Amino acid sequence: MTGTTPLDLLKIDHLLSDDERDIQATVREFVDQRVKPFVADWYERGDIDLGIVKEAGSLGLLGMHLTGYGCAGTNAVSYGLACLELEAGDSGVRSLVSVQGSLAMFAVWRWGSEEQKQTWLPDLAAGEKIGCFGLTEADFGSNPSGMRTQARREGDDWVLNGTKMWITNGSVADVAVVWAKADADHDHPAGIRGFVVPTDTPGFSAPKITKKLSLRASITSELVLEDVRLPADAVFPDVVGLKGPLSCLNEARFGIVFGALGAARDCLETALDYADTREVFDRPLSSFQLTQAKLADMALELQKGFLLALHLGRLKDDDRLDPRQVSLGKLNSVRESLAIARECRTILGANGVTLEYPVLRHANNLESVLTYEGTSEVHQLVIGQALTGVAAFS
Ligand code: FAD
């Protein structure tokens, strides 16, 4: 959405600071060089080149809005812009960075003991280690409070049993943040607690989920915990209940508010370019009124989405962002970006269904983005509750 693109009709670029523009340009260049030329192959293979993790680390993109412990400490808008550029490459790449920074690292940064922070955050920030975040279970996605994973107290140790599902980075992670229903201990009542689990702990395994048709350039796994024995200090010391994981999800959702728009921008840039060169009925496709109506409507939604994202980013930097506002942003950005990706696919005709062009890859990815970090319906319910005062979740 920088001033260099004709899509910035509103000159939104002028609303960014020099630092924010510089960070956005740096990430865009990284994506142009290290993601876009290769991502179709990763997608076809159902894999991702993990070499980009260290490169992202050296650019300061991992946990970039966190402070200390080797993190870059940028503002929230810069983090959002980085997500936008990463997702212009592929939602899988943005997911890797989001899960590492906003879920695994944020959880340790916000809720971890000083020792947990010192042990994990510098290596995660540098991309020397990979993290994942295990909340969802096969039967408990939108309603994680029903989770069955248990943490039993045995002497001073914790013993974890259960299975997590749909966990990004799971099979390649060095450390998993796992949420489980824990026994009471001397300081805390029984309830959902977070554990920092080195993935080489006996009893831990993470089989990769295959046959995905979406987010193929991203590793998704089960986490299987069979009598995983952890020391007393593996637990986050001071948080019990869903507040812990939900605070992390809120960080990642914020990144998606910006991120999804990157996928939409890439689709629209591709469709504009294609419509310009493709001739139908002896004229460029871009010269037909129906095509222009599509392009105009998509450009409008993209710009509106970006203004909303930027507004939320400014609120976050001002420490005034409410989770319900993040729900508005996540719902809008992903829903509209998915609609844009599908519409762009129509402009590309048959070429649009191939991996030669990014549009259907983005559209397929956005189906996952629509579902994870709170489905659209869950965000509608959050907004519905804010409007009516009535919780209609159950
Ligand atoms: P369900 O909760 O079963 O929902 C099915 C449908 O029912 C949806 O349309 C939903 O909106 C609707 N629904 C649910 N409740 C209500 C209601 N009260 N009223 C009306 N409609 C309702 N999880 C992690 O913990 N860590 C990860 O790293 C992670 N990565 C993921 C990566 C991918 C590629 C995917 C696809 C998922 C990932 N997830 C991850 C899981 C994701 O968060 C869940 O899929 C999501 O929360 C939805 O849960 P579910 O799939 O069980 O759907």
Boltz pocket constraint, residues with backbone or C-beta under 6 A from the ligand:
constraints:
  - pocket:
      binder: B
      contacts: [[A, 99], [A, 133], [A, 134], [A, 135], [A, 136], [A, 137], [A, 138], [A, 139], [A, 140], [A, 141], [A, 142], [A, 143], [A, 165], [A, 166], [A, 167], [A, 168], [A, 169], [A, 214], [A, 215], [A, 220], [A, 368], [A, 371], [A, 372], [A, 373], [A, 374], [A, 375], [A, 376], [A, 377], [A, 378], [A, 381], [A, 392], [A, 393], [A, 394]]
      max_distance: 6.0
